[in-house]
Amino acid sequence: MVARSRAAGVSRWITVGTSLEDSRKAIELAGQYDGMYATVGIHPHEAKSADTSALEELKRLGRSDKVVAIGETGLDFHYNFSKQPDQKRVFEAHLQIAGELNLPVIVHSRNAFAETMEILDHSGRGPRGVVFHCFSGSAEEARLVLERGYYVSFTGVVTFKNAEKTRDSARVVPLDRLMVETDCPYMSPEPVRSQKPNEPALMVHTARLLAQVKGVELEDLARATTRNAMTFFNLPGVGSV
Ligand SMILES: [Zn+2]
């Protein structure tokens, strides 16, 4: 997968934790590859399992080499796999940990935009930066995210035929606040939507569509999103892009 990714021109990766076990695997994997970094987080789906000791362990993992962000964290009121008060408590705890470790957060927000923003607005010192990942909100919601200095990241969803709302959102995000991601194993982009699992090599299709939406060349889109990711995650070599 890494070789296919490099061949497609995607040569650095952030592999994202969604549970403690998954976060440990992300750290281990990142340790094996140059240009690969990890995040640690307990997804809102798993919030019910995030007791005090789990959150302490998360913070300990957050200090590991190559950990560049806290997340995924946030609120998912679409599936409600964990009770909403649990999701809110665990999201707040992640923001606290990110603040203490001076790391940015990757936010997952689904059917919970107002509640997500309210928690972020009251997160005190809070994280070093915020990115809304797999953004599926409206253009108006994107504006509220941008007003706060946050970043907006798009997946293969933006390439789907019925995703005109998501493309409208992408139109209002300036190039210096835009990121592109896989959300793999999910969300394979058109025209390879049926290829499962999704993987980093396929992200080029998402980038190409976003370049069209923004009216720029693919190379310009790639340079901007690479620079944004390197700045946001404070990757080595930032400033050289
Ligand atoms: Zn997510």
Residues whose N, C-alpha, C, O or C-beta is under 5 A from the ligand:
A	BS01	ZN	E72 H108
